[in-house]
Amino acid sequence: MAIIHVDGKEHTVDGADNLLKACLSLGLDIPYFCWHPALGSVGSCRQCAVKQYRDQNDTVGRIVMSCMAPASDGTWISIDDAEAKSFRESVIEWLMSNHPHDCPVCEEGGHCHLQDMTVMTGHAERKYRFTKRTHNNQDLGPFIGHEMNRCIACYRCVRYYKDYAGGKDLGVYGSASRVYFGRAEDGVLESEFSGNLTEVCPTGVFTDKTHSERYNRKWDMQFAPSICQGCSVGCNISPGERYGELRRIENRYNGTVNHHFLCDRGRFGYGFVNNTDRPRQPMIKRDGKLVTISADEALLNAANLMKTAKGVVGIGSPRASLESNFALRQLVGAANYFDGHAAAEGALVKRVTEVLRTGPVPAASLRGIESADAAFVLGEDVMNTAPRVAMALRQVARGRATQMAAEKHIPDWQAIAIADIGMHHKHPIFIATTDATRIDELAKETVRAAPADLARLGYAVANIIDPASSAVADLDAATAERAKRIAETLLAATKTVIVSGTGAGSESVINAAANVAWALHARGKTVELVLAVPEANSIGTALIGASSIDEAFKAIEAGKADTLVVLENDLYRRAPKARVDAVLAKAKLVVVDHQMTDTAAQAELLFSAGSFAEADGTLVSNEGRAQRYFQVYEPSYYKPETVIRESWNWLHGVRAVALGQPTVWAQLDDATAEVAAVMPMLARIAEAAPSAKFRITGMKIAREPHRYSGRTAMRANLSVHEPRQPQDADTALAFSMEGHNGVQAGDRPAALTPFAWAPGWNSPQSWNKYTDTVGGHSLGGDAGVRIIEPAANAPKVPAYANHVPTAFKATTGEFLVVASQHIFGSEELSAKAAPMQSRIPAAHVALNAADAEALGLADGALVAVTIDGLSVKLPLQRHAELASGLLAMPLLPGVPFTLTGGKATVSGAAGA
């Protein structure tokens, strides 16, 4: 720690920080541009100037850039010094000399770091009266808009995009005052994290194109604290609504999880909420068509079905909340509830949950991953299954440069020095997968093999680290040597992260990854596990505990049940079409969903559920972190005919009507409390967020910024009359600007912070005001609660998995089916968003290039694939690095459900 003096006041700060970060962490305001908490200092903009003195007796001092000056013990500075203030005002004027006067039409207006800093410096007049420099803009694809004339050359965009996110197609061109930030030519930004440019850029150069189509100012949006539904990582998001539409998703700071950044799937994949084909009222099938009915009629019809049914089966969903899944379990009975995963997938998720619950190694948070100095990725293509983990692994590799700098006593905020020192050095990452991945460039070594051989490699690594773990028989010399190299590297690391998951479709791969982690733990090494699972609440449904949909189908096929209730699930994504058709033909189908899926279209009774933007609930991430998401808006406020309720509300209502008793869940807290009481593994979920009774100085927390145009403007497109705003009994949030609106940043608990704003700070940089130190953790603790931790009684030498698979042997003319995923298209909900669809790859199958050559199949040729009796015709892609003997079936629209691990034959399609 260090003691510094700022304008005559003594403060204790972290002496490892620079003066800018130290002062911001104290709550003091210094304007800045080029600096960013995740990117460090380069001193290019000169905006953060302060006056520094030799000691308390120095009255002259000198101007220094606070981002480039250490917060050393005994430092004396002045932020309010007249010369420093004048210097900062002049810097703004220089930077603004070519900036257009377009704030009223700029999409960044009211959300702009440049505006904040202009006001903060007191700059109010531009003396430049000559021709401004102008640039042409580029088409950067469906996500990002580009307006280069607003650029102030802070270099944040390229430092983030190239250095932090690893993108290669955006750079800086030109020199002096004519630098240009863009691509060499028009084209879609290739990085899966390009959307963060909209928040990293301090001006309106990079804007959210999905928001542009239905644009409104930040202060006229209604927000809620929420959780991304796009994968199992559980990134915190801040969705914004206007006129009953979701308009934008922004990053919501969580110092343990996503901190500053989201992936593009999570940021731009929200369009399914606004789709016009969604069920927005309960519906019943009459004369073969679904027609709308009232809520009471729907509940009565469902209750009658329950009463007259021979047996009722309920299929839950890993994309639905804990409360909704539990409500279905209550409705149909624990023995008749099934968790909604496909059979093989469900078994893998349960194994992941068991490993995390019973083993001695903790699950890694994103911040935990980034602090590692070695990583072993086994079987998981994380860029496509858990993208934010891929970005965290990039920081593992980059961490070697920071380590080298520390050895030379260079502080970690000296970005240029660190980049120079570590230009050709990375921490070791080993990547073993079935096919090439987008993060292979980070790898010290890559391996391509069938799932069984990947597992054998993992088992061999674990056995070398700890001979007490399972040995691998008949291991070839090359694999044995590779396993030795990996094991020695992991043992030499200070902290290791092991990454695996369900993506390879193999329990052996998960077990092997667990063995490696447990072996390192047994050797006294610091190690954490990342096990990716398919969907946002896969871990949550596994903790509830139930069989897969295969058992539900068997009950109907055997005639034990004739009524099926499906919660937020499309069965055609979980089982072959022929089997689903046969099951639905034998059962009366009730569906509760917010999307018109193929399953919902066949329902006899369809309940219109709320999406994450219209509902409240709890999810459990792959870290084992229970987190709450909250309703952003009440849809009936804009369209009174709309009848959308949380799934748990509908299901509990059906139960109440069927049993002839009033509902006992008056609000979300009641549902959450009962889940916690009945399910021991979920006992702490109520701690994920404050209850509906929470108040700050007697007030609920406002979902709307205090500058909101008012209730009249909320429905100005419908009527100028001012109705009463909706009343939210479920949460401590108000559908209004009338409530606690965070005038003092940090007053609101992190789990209840809908958006970031602080006096003088309107841009995303205002999140700095909500942390204990800038870039640190949220004031009062990060949102969510870990409900899975290593077993307290886990033995020092764990019970290693011992089912080592035999080596994979390719069979001539036959291929092992493996699943492949894509960040754009493989996740069900985001694939329904219009902006996403131009980024979704075409449906195809993939073979190793040599295997395709042997069959005489050209790239792009239409091929006939037969898998376990199912025949499909799809174009072929030849992949140079896909392991030989494998057939990759992507999880994409247009590709039918196929069983991973099955056998396939491939031939040229007749007539192709």
Residue, then its C-alpha position, 0 to 999 in steps of 0.5 A: m500500500a502507499i500513501i498519496h496526497v491529492d489536493g492536500k488530502e491524504h489517501t491510502v492506495d495500492g502502490a502498484d497502481n498508476l495515479l489515474k487508477a488510484c484516484l478513480s478508485l478513490g472516487l475522484d474524477i480525472p478525465y481520460f480516453c486512451w486508458h481502460p481498466a482491462l487494457g492498461s496505459v499507453g499515454s497517447c491522449r494526454q487527457c489525464a494530466v495532473k500537477q505533480y509536486r516533489d513534496q509538500n513544499d513544492t509550489v511549482g510542480r510539473i504536468v504529468m500524465s496520471c495514467m503513466a505515473p506510479a502511485s508511489d508512496g509519498t506522491w503529491i498531486s493536484i487535480d484541481d490545479a489551474e494549469a492542469k485544468s487548463f491543459r486538460e481543456s486544451v487537450i479536449e479542444w485539440l481532440m475535438s478539432n476534427h470531431p463533427h458537431d453531431c451529438p444530437v444525431c449521434e447514436e452515442g449521445g447520452h451514452c458517450h464517454l467523450q461527452d462526459m469528459t468534455v463536460m468534466t474538463g469544462h470545454a465549451e467553445r471550439k476555436y477551430r474554424f477551418t475544414k475538418r478532416t473527413h473519412n469514408n465509413q466501412d460496412l463492418g457486417p450486421f452487428i457494428g456500425h462505423e462512423m470514422n469521422r467521430c474518431i479522436a484517435c485514442y487507440r482503444c479499439v485496436r488495443y482491445y480488438k487485436d491485443y486483448a481479443g486477438g482479432k486480426d482484421l481491424g487495425v490502424y492505417g495512415s499517420a499523424s492526424r489522418v489515422y484510420f481505424g478499420r479494416a483493409e477493406d469492407g467486410v464483416l468483423e471476424s472476431e466473435f467479440s467485436g460487439n465490445l467495440t461499442e463500449v470500448c470506443p469512447t465516442g460514436v465510431f463503433t455503434d450497435k447496428t441491431h439497436s440502430e434499426r429501432y434506436n432510442r436514447k439510453w435515458d429512454m430505455q427501461f433496464a433490468p439486471s439480467i443473465c445472458q441466456g446464450c451459454s452456460v457461463g452466466c455473463n451479466i447483462s443489462p437489457g434495455e427496452r422501449y415501447g415493449e421491444l428489447r432494443r439493446i443488450e449491454n455488458r453489466y459488470n461482474g468482477t468475478v464473471n464477465h467483468h468488462f466484456l461479452c461475446d457477440r452471441g450474448r450481445f446481439g442474439y436477443g432478437f428472439v424476444n421481439n419475433t412476431d411469431r411468438p405466442r403472446q396469448p394462451m392458445i388451444k387447438r381447434d379444427g387443427k389450428l391454434v386459436t387464442i383463449s383467455a388465461d382462465e380458460a387456458l388454466l381450466n382446460a389444462a386442469n381438466l387434462m390433468k384430472t382426466a389423464k391416464g398419466v401425466v409426464g412433464i419434460g423440463s428444460p435446461r433453458a428455463s429457470l429453476e423455479s419453472n422447472f420446479a413448478l413443473r415437477q410439482l405439477v406432475g410429481a417428482a417421479n414423472y418429471f424429466d429434466g429436458h436434456a437428450a439422453a446422452e447429453g443429460a448423462l454428461v451434464k450429470r457427470v459434470t455436476e458430480v465431478l464439481r460436487t464430489g471432487p476436491v478441485p473448484a470450478a473456475s470463474l472467468r477471473g480465476i481462469e485469467s489468473a492461471d499460467a498454464a491451461f489444458v483444453l481437453g475435447e472442448d471447442v470453447m469458442n463455440t460452446a462457451p465463448r467467454v471462456a475462450m477470451a479468458l484463455r487468451q488472457v492466460a496466454r498473454g499473462r506471460a508478458t505481464q509475468m516477464a515485466a514483473e520480473k523486470h519490475i515493470p508495473d502491469w499497467q505499462a501496456i506498451a512495455i509489456a507488449d514489447i517484452g512479451m511479443h514472442h512469449k505466451h504462457p503454455i496452453f495445450i489444446a486437444t480437440t477433434d477439429a481445429t479451433r479458433i484459439d489454436e494460435l494460443a496453443k503451445e501444442t495442438v492435438r487432433a484425435a477422436p474422443a476416445d483418444l483424447a480421453r486416453l491422452g488425458y488419462a495418461v497426463a494424469n497418470i504421469i502427474d500422479p501414478a495413483s491415477s489410472a494408467v493407460a494400456d497400449l499407449d503409442a510412443a508419440t502419445a506417451e511422449r506428448a503426455k509427458r510434455i504436457a504433464e511436466t509443463l502443468l506441474a511446473a506452473t504456479k496455477t493451472v486451469i483444466v478445460s473440458g465439458t460436454g462438447a466432445g460427447s464423451e464421458s471419458v473425456i470429462n473423466a480424463a479432465a477431472n483426473v488431470a485436475w485431481a492429480l495436480h491437486a494431489r501433488g499440491k498444485t493450485v488448479e481449477l476446472v472449467l467444464a462447459v455444459p450445453e445451456a444456461n441452466s443445464i447445471g441447475t436442472a441437473l441439481i434438481g435431479a431427474s432422468s432425461i427425455d428418453e425415459a419420458f418417451k418410454a413412459i408414453e410409448a409404454g402407455k403409462a401416460d397419455t398427457l405430456v407437459v413440455l416446458e420451454n423445450d423443443l423436443y425435435r432438438r433432443a431426439p430423432k424426428a420420427r421418434v418425437d412424432a410417434v410420441l406426440a401422436k400418443a399423447k395430448l400435448v401441453v406446451v409452456d414456451h415463449q417461442m413457436t417451436d416445432t413442438a409448440a406448433q403441435a400443442e393442443l394447449l399452448f401457454s404464452a410464457g415470458s422470455f428472460a426479458e419478461a420474466d424473473g428466475t434463477l439460473v445456475s452457471n457452469e461455475g455453479r453460480a446461482q444468479r437471478y435475472f429480472q423482468v425488463y418490462e411488462p408486455s401488457y402495458y403496451k399491448p393490453e391484449t397480451v397475456i404473458r406470464e412466467s412459466w412458473n406462474w402458469l404451471h403453478g396456476v394449473r396446479a392450483v386450479a387442478l387441486g381446487q386450492p388457491t395458489v400459494w406462490a404469490q410472488l417469485d420469492d415464494a417459488t424460490a424459497e420452496v425450491a430451496a427448502v425442498m432441494p438441498m443442493l439448491a438451498r442457497i439460491a435465495e441468496a442470489a439476490p435480495s428479496a422483493k421486500f428490499r428497499i433503499t431509503g424506503m424506495k424500490i430501485a428504478r428500472e429507468p434512468h432518472r432522465y427518463s422522458g416520463r410515463t406519458a412518453m412510455r406509451a406515446n406511440l399508443s396514447v398521450h394519456e398517462p396510465r399507472q405504471p405496472q406494479d411489480a410484486d415479484t422484485a425490489l425493482a420498479f417499472s418507473m424512474e420513480g424510485h432509487n435511481g443510483v445517484q450515489a453509485g454503489d448504493r444498489p446491490a450488484a444483483l439489483t443494478p439495472f444499468a450504470w450511471a453516476p454523476g458526471w458519468n453516463s458512458p459504460q465507463s461509469w461501471n468504474k464507480y460501482t467497484d471497490t477498486v477500478g477493474g476490481h469487484s462490485l461494491g458489496g460483492d459480485a452478483g450471484v452465489r456459488i452453490i457448488e464448492p469442492a467437497a469439504n471431506a474430499p480425500k487428499v488422493p481422490a477417487y480417480a475415474n478408471h474407465v480408460p477407453t480403448a483406442f479409436k480405430a477407424t473402419t473403412g467406409e464407416f465414420l464415428v459421428v461427433a457434434s460440432q458447434h458454432i457460436f452463431g447458430s448452435e444455440e437455439l434462441s439466438a439462432k432465431a434473431a435476424p441479425m444472427q442469421s447472416r452469420i450462421p453457417a450453411a447446414h453441412v457435414a464435415l469429413n477429414a480432407a483425406d477421408a473425403e478424397a478417398l471417397g472421391l468427394a469434393d468440397g461442397a459436394l452434396v452427400a448422402v449420410t446415413i446414421d443409425g437408419l436416419s438418412v440426410k442429404l447435405p453439402l460436404q465440407r472438407h476439414a484439413e484438421l478434423a481427425s480421420g475416421l470422424l464425421a462432424m454433424p454441426l448443431l445448426p438450423g437445417v441439420p436434423f438431430t443425430l446421435t453423437g457417437g453413432k456410426a455413419t456411412v457417406s456417399g455421393a448423393a444420387g443426382a447431385 
